[in-house]
Amino acid sequence: MSNFRQETGSAIQVRLVARSLGEAARGYHSSDLTKAMEACARRCLWERASYLLLLTSSSGLRMQIVSWNAVISACQKKKQWQQASRLLACMRIKLIAPDVISF
């Protein structure tokens, strides 16, 4: 029973953190966040780039294809194919059409 409580508590904490991060992202312009994602991608920091994309998605900002491509590129450089595939699936859900660079 305590494991269930711990897992439930952790899930609630994750949601609270995601919500607060989403609120924090509202103070930034999408071009600033795109530049940050591109900088992470150049350094092959796929986890940070993915995190920034999650942050912007939870804030309600609609990121351009260049942002998605930067994060997918970072994943590909580090051979994180499953994450890159998940991002492509998310793009389709959000009605963002992948382009040649996305693949």
KARARA-V555537 format. One record per pair of residues at least 12 apart in sequence whose ideal C-beta (glycine too) atoms are under 7 Angstrom apart, sorted by the first residue. I is the first residue (numbers start at 1). J is the second residue. If there is no record, write none. Layout:
# KARARA-V555537
i={I:I}
j={J:J}
This chain:
# KARARA-V555537
i={18:21:21:22:22:22:23:25:25:25:25:26:30:30:30:33:33:34:34:34:34:36:37:37:37:37:37:37:38:40:40:41:41:41:41:44:44:44:45:46:46:46:46:46:49:49:49:50:50:53:53:65:65:68:68:68:68:69:69:71:72:72:72:72:75:88}
j={58:55:58:55:58:59:59:55:56:59:61:59:56:61:63:52:56:63:64:66:67:52:49:52:53:67:70:71:70:52:74:70:71:73:74:74:77:78:74:74:75:78:80:83:70:71:74:71:83:67:71:96:99:87:91:96:102:101:102:87:84:87:88:102:87:102}
